[in-house]
Amino acid sequence: MNERDKLVLIKGEDKTKDMHSLRYDGGKYFIKFKGTDREYGYAYSNVEVKKANIIYELKNNNRISLINILNVSVKLPS
C-alpha cells in the first residue's frame, strides 16, 4: 500500500506498511497484509483511513511535505 496516499490505523495502531491492499464493502474494511493471500475483515469502527500527505507551499516556490503525521503543530516564519 502506498504510504504517501493513505495512513491506515487499526485499533489506533499504524498498519500501513504491513498492508498489501484495502477495500471497503458492506460496512466493513477488508485488508490483505503483505506475505499472505488471506483477507481479514475489520469493523468500520476499528479502522481509520486518513490522507497521509500534507504539503505546505512556502515562499519562493519551496515546499514541505509531511508524511504519516497524525497530530502536528507547525509554526512557519512569517
C-alpha distances in whole Angstrom, upper triangle without the diagonal:
4,6,9,8,8,9,10,13,14,18,18,16,12,10,7,7,8,6,5,6,8,11,15,18,22,21,18,14,13,10,10,9,9,13,14,14,16,14,15,17,17,20,19,21,19,15,15,12,13,13,12,14,18,20,24,26,29,32,33,30,28,24,22,19,18,14,13,17,18,22,23,27,27,31,31,34,37
4,5,6,7,9,10,14,16,20,19,17,13,12,8,8,11,9,9,9,11,14,17,20,24,23,21,17,16,14,14,13,12,16,17,18,19,18,19,20,20,22,21,22,20,17,16,12,12,11,10,11,15,16,20,22,25,29,29,26,24,21,19,15,15,11,11,15,17,20,21,24,25,28,28,31,33
4,5,5,6,9,12,15,18,16,14,11,10,6,7,10,10,11,11,12,15,18,22,25,23,21,17,17,15,15,14,14,17,19,20,21,19,19,20,20,22,20,21,19,16,14,11,10,9,7,9,12,14,18,21,23,27,28,25,22,19,17,13,12,8,7,11,13,17,18,21,21,25,25,29,31
4,6,8,11,14,17,21,19,17,13,13,10,11,14,13,14,14,15,17,19,23,26,25,23,20,20,18,18,17,17,21,22,23,24,22,23,23,22,24,22,23,21,18,16,12,11,8,6,6,10,11,15,17,20,24,24,21,19,15,14,10,9,6,7,11,13,16,17,20,19,23,23,26,28
4,7,10,13,17,20,18,17,14,14,10,12,15,13,13,13,12,14,16,20,23,22,20,17,18,16,17,17,17,21,22,22,23,21,21,21,20,22,19,21,20,16,14,10,9,6,5,6,10,12,16,18,21,25,26,22,21,17,16,12,12,9,9,12,14,17,18,21,21,24,24,27,29
4,6,10,13,16,15,14,11,11,8,10,13,11,12,11,10,13,14,18,21,19,17,14,15,14,15,15,16,20,21,21,21,19,18,18,17,18,16,17,16,12,10,7,6,5,5,8,11,14,17,20,23,27,28,25,23,20,18,14,12,9,8,11,12,15,17,20,21,24,25,28,30
4,7,10,13,11,10,7,8,6,9,11,11,13,12,11,14,15,19,21,19,17,14,15,13,15,14,16,20,20,21,21,19,18,18,16,17,15,16,14,10,8,6,5,6,5,9,12,15,18,21,24,28,30,27,24,21,18,15,12,9,6,9,9,13,15,18,20,23,24,28,30
4,7,10,9,8,6,6,5,9,10,9,12,11,9,12,13,16,18,16,14,11,12,10,12,12,14,18,18,19,18,16,14,14,12,13,12,13,10,7,6,5,6,9,9,13,15,19,22,25,28,32,33,30,28,24,22,18,16,13,9,12,11,14,17,21,23,26,28,31,33
4,6,5,5,4,6,7,11,11,11,14,14,12,14,14,17,19,16,14,11,13,12,14,13,16,19,19,20,19,16,14,14,11,12,11,11,8,6,5,7,8,11,11,15,17,21,24,27,30,33,35,33,30,27,24,20,17,14,11,12,10,14,17,20,23,26,28,32,34
4,5,5,7,7,9,12,11,11,14,14,12,14,14,16,18,15,12,10,11,10,13,12,15,18,18,19,17,14,12,11,8,10,10,9,6,5,7,9,12,15,15,19,21,25,27,31,33,37,39,36,34,30,27,24,21,18,14,16,14,17,20,24,26,30,32,36,38
4,6,9,10,13,15,14,15,18,17,15,17,16,19,19,16,14,12,14,14,16,16,19,21,21,22,20,17,14,13,10,10,10,8,5,6,8,11,14,17,17,21,23,26,29,33,35,39,41,38,36,32,29,26,23,20,16,17,14,17,20,24,27,30,33,36,38
4,7,9,12,14,14,15,19,18,16,18,18,21,22,18,16,15,17,15,18,17,19,22,22,24,22,20,17,16,13,13,13,11,8,8,8,11,12,15,15,18,20,24,26,30,32,36,38,35,33,29,26,23,20,17,13,13,11,13,17,20,23,27,29,33,35
4,6,9,11,11,13,16,17,16,18,19,21,23,20,17,15,16,14,16,14,17,19,20,22,20,18,16,16,13,15,15,13,10,9,10,11,13,15,14,18,20,23,26,29,32,35,37,35,32,28,25,22,19,16,12,13,11,14,17,21,23,27,29,33,35
4,6,8,9,10,14,14,14,17,18,21,23,21,18,15,16,13,15,13,14,18,19,20,20,18,16,16,14,16,16,15,12,10,9,10,11,13,11,15,17,20,23,27,29,33,34,32,29,25,22,19,16,13,9,11,10,13,16,20,22,26,27,31,33
4,6,5,7,10,11,11,14,16,19,22,20,16,13,13,10,11,9,11,14,15,17,16,14,13,14,13,15,15,15,12,10,10,10,12,14,13,16,19,22,25,29,31,35,36,33,31,27,24,21,18,14,11,14,13,17,20,23,25,29,30,34,36
4,5,5,9,9,10,13,15,19,22,20,17,14,13,10,11,9,10,14,15,17,17,15,14,15,15,17,16,17,14,11,11,10,11,12,10,13,17,19,23,26,28,32,33,30,28,24,22,18,16,12,9,13,13,17,19,23,24,28,29,32,35
4,6,8,11,12,16,18,22,25,23,20,17,16,12,12,9,9,12,14,16,17,16,16,18,17,20,20,20,17,15,15,13,14,15,12,15,18,21,24,27,29,33,34,31,28,25,22,19,16,13,11,14,15,19,21,24,25,29,30,33,36
4,7,10,11,15,18,21,23,22,19,15,14,10,9,6,6,9,11,13,13,13,13,15,15,18,19,20,16,14,15,14,16,17,15,18,22,24,28,31,33,37,37,34,32,28,26,22,20,16,14,17,18,21,23,27,28,32,33,37,39
4,6,8,11,14,17,20,19,16,12,11,7,6,4,5,9,10,11,12,10,11,13,13,17,17,18,15,13,14,12,15,16,15,18,21,24,27,30,33,37,37,34,32,28,26,22,21,17,15,18,18,22,24,28,29,33,34,37,40
4,7,11,14,17,20,20,17,13,11,8,5,5,5,8,9,9,11,10,12,14,15,18,18,21,18,15,16,14,16,17,16,19,23,25,29,31,34,37,38,35,33,29,27,24,22,19,17,21,21,25,27,31,32,35,36,39,41
4,7,11,13,17,17,14,10,8,6,5,7,8,11,11,10,11,9,11,12,13,16,16,18,17,14,14,12,15,16,16,19,22,25,28,31,34,37,38,35,33,29,28,24,23,19,17,21,21,25,27,30,32,35,36,39,41
4,7,10,14,13,11,7,6,5,7,9,11,14,13,13,12,9,10,10,11,13,12,15,14,11,12,10,13,14,15,18,21,24,28,30,34,37,38,35,33,30,28,24,22,19,17,20,20,23,26,29,31,34,35,39,40
4,7,10,11,8,6,5,7,9,12,15,17,16,14,13,10,10,10,11,12,11,15,14,11,12,11,14,15,17,20,23,26,29,32,35,39,40,36,35,32,30,26,25,22,20,22,22,25,28,31,33,36,37,41,42
4,7,7,6,4,6,9,12,15,18,21,19,17,16,12,11,9,10,10,9,12,13,10,12,11,14,16,18,21,24,27,30,33,36,40,41,38,36,33,31,28,26,23,21,23,22,25,28,31,33,36,37,41,42
4,6,6,6,8,11,14,17,20,23,20,18,16,13,12,10,10,10,10,13,14,13,15,14,17,19,22,25,27,30,34,36,40,43,44,41,40,36,35,31,30,27,25,27,25,28,31,34,36,40,41,45,46
4,6,8,10,14,17,20,23,25,23,21,18,15,14,11,11,10,9,13,14,14,16,16,19,22,24,27,30,33,36,38,42,45,47,44,43,39,38,34,32,30,27,29,27,30,33,36,38,41,43,46,47
4,7,10,13,17,20,23,25,23,22,19,15,14,10,9,7,6,9,11,11,13,14,17,20,22,26,28,31,34,37,40,43,45,42,41,37,36,32,30,28,25,26,24,27,30,33,35,39,40,44,45
4,6,10,13,16,20,22,20,18,16,12,10,6,6,5,5,9,9,9,11,12,16,19,21,24,27,30,33,36,39,43,45,42,40,36,34,31,29,26,23,25,23,26,29,32,34,38,40,43,45
4,6,10,13,16,19,17,16,14,10,8,6,5,6,6,10,9,7,10,10,14,16,18,22,24,27,31,34,37,41,42,39,37,34,32,28,26,23,20,22,21,24,27,30,32,36,37,41,43
4,7,10,13,16,13,12,10,6,5,4,6,9,10,13,12,10,13,12,16,18,19,23,26,29,32,35,38,42,43,40,38,35,33,29,27,24,21,24,23,26,29,32,34,38,39,43,45
4,6,10,12,11,10,8,5,5,6,8,11,12,14,12,10,12,12,15,17,18,21,24,27,31,34,37,41,42,38,37,33,31,27,25,21,19,22,21,25,27,31,33,37,38,41,43
4,7,9,7,7,6,5,6,9,11,15,16,18,16,14,16,15,18,19,19,22,26,29,32,35,38,42,42,39,37,34,32,28,26,22,20,23,23,27,29,33,34,38,39,43,45
4,6,6,8,8,8,8,11,13,16,17,19,16,14,16,15,18,19,19,22,25,28,32,34,37,41,41,38,36,33,30,27,25,21,19,22,22,26,28,32,33,37,38,41,44
4,6,8,10,10,12,15,17,20,21,23,20,18,19,18,20,21,20,22,26,28,32,34,37,40,41,38,35,32,30,26,25,21,19,23,23,27,29,33,34,37,38,42,44
4,7,9,11,13,17,19,22,24,25,22,21,22,21,24,25,23,26,30,32,35,38,40,44,44,41,39,35,33,30,28,24,23,26,27,30,32,36,37,41,42,45,47
4,5,8,10,14,17,20,22,24,21,20,22,21,24,25,25,27,31,33,37,40,42,46,46,43,41,38,35,32,30,26,24,28,28,32,34,38,39,43,43,47,49
4,6,10,13,16,20,21,24,21,20,22,21,24,26,25,28,32,34,38,40,43,47,47,44,42,39,37,33,32,28,26,29,29,33,35,39,40,44,45,48,51
4,7,10,13,17,19,21,19,18,21,20,24,25,25,29,32,35,38,41,44,48,48,45,43,40,38,34,32,28,26,29,29,32,35,39,40,44,45,49,51
4,7,10,13,15,18,16,15,17,17,21,23,23,26,30,33,36,39,42,46,47,43,41,38,36,32,30,26,24,27,26,30,33,36,38,42,43,47,49
4,7,10,13,15,12,12,15,16,19,22,22,26,29,32,36,39,42,45,47,43,41,38,35,32,29,26,23,25,24,28,31,35,37,40,42,46,48
4,7,9,12,10,10,14,15,18,21,22,26,29,32,35,38,41,45,47,43,42,38,36,32,30,26,23,25,24,27,30,34,36,40,41,45,47
4,6,8,6,7,11,12,16,19,21,24,27,30,33,37,40,43,45,42,40,36,34,30,28,25,21,23,21,24,28,31,33,37,39,43,44
4,5,5,7,10,13,16,20,21,25,27,31,34,37,40,43,45,43,41,37,35,31,29,26,22,24,21,24,28,31,33,37,39,43,44
4,5,6,8,10,13,17,19,22,24,28,31,34,37,40,43,40,38,34,32,29,26,24,21,22,19,22,25,28,31,34,36,40,41
4,6,8,11,14,17,19,23,24,28,30,34,37,40,43,40,38,34,32,29,26,24,20,21,18,20,24,27,29,33,35,39,40
4,7,10,13,17,18,22,24,27,30,33,36,40,42,39,37,34,31,28,25,22,18,19,17,19,23,26,29,32,34,38,40
4,7,10,13,15,18,21,24,27,30,33,37,39,36,34,30,28,24,22,19,16,17,14,17,21,24,27,30,32,36,38
4,6,10,12,15,17,21,23,27,30,33,35,33,31,27,24,21,18,16,13,14,11,14,18,21,23,27,29,32,34
4,7,9,12,15,18,21,24,27,31,33,30,28,24,22,19,17,14,11,13,11,15,17,21,22,26,27,31,33
4,6,9,11,15,17,21,24,27,29,26,25,21,19,16,13,11,9,10,9,12,14,17,19,22,24,27,29
4,6,8,11,14,17,21,24,26,23,21,18,16,13,11,9,8,10,10,13,14,17,18,21,22,25,27
4,7,10,13,16,19,23,25,22,20,16,14,10,8,6,5,7,8,11,12,15,16,20,20,24,26
4,6,10,13,16,19,21,18,16,12,10,7,6,5,7,8,10,12,12,15,14,18,18,21,23
4,7,10,13,16,18,16,14,10,8,6,5,7,9,8,10,11,10,12,11,14,14,18,19
4,6,10,13,15,12,10,7,6,4,6,9,12,11,14,14,13,14,12,14,13,16,17
4,6,10,12,10,9,6,5,6,8,12,14,13,16,15,13,13,10,11,10,13,14
4,7,9,7,6,5,7,9,12,15,18,17,19,19,16,16,13,13,11,13,13
4,7,6,5,6,8,11,13,17,20,19,21,20,17,16,13,12,9,10,10
4,5,6,8,11,14,17,20,24,22,25,24,21,19,16,14,11,10,10
4,6,9,12,15,19,22,25,24,27,27,24,22,19,18,14,13,13
4,7,10,13,16,19,23,22,25,25,22,22,18,18,15,15,15
4,7,10,14,16,20,20,23,23,20,19,16,16,13,13,14
4,6,10,13,16,16,19,19,17,17,14,14,12,14,15
4,7,10,13,13,16,16,13,14,11,12,11,13,15
4,6,10,10,13,14,13,14,12,14,13,16,18
4,7,6,10,11,9,11,10,14,14,17,19
4,6,9,11,11,14,14,17,17,21,23
4,6,9,10,14,15,18,19,23,25
4,6,7,10,11,15,17,20,23
4,7,10,13,16,18,22,24
4,7,10,13,16,20,22
4,6,10,12,16,18
4,7,10,13,15
4,6,10,12
4,7,9
4,6
4
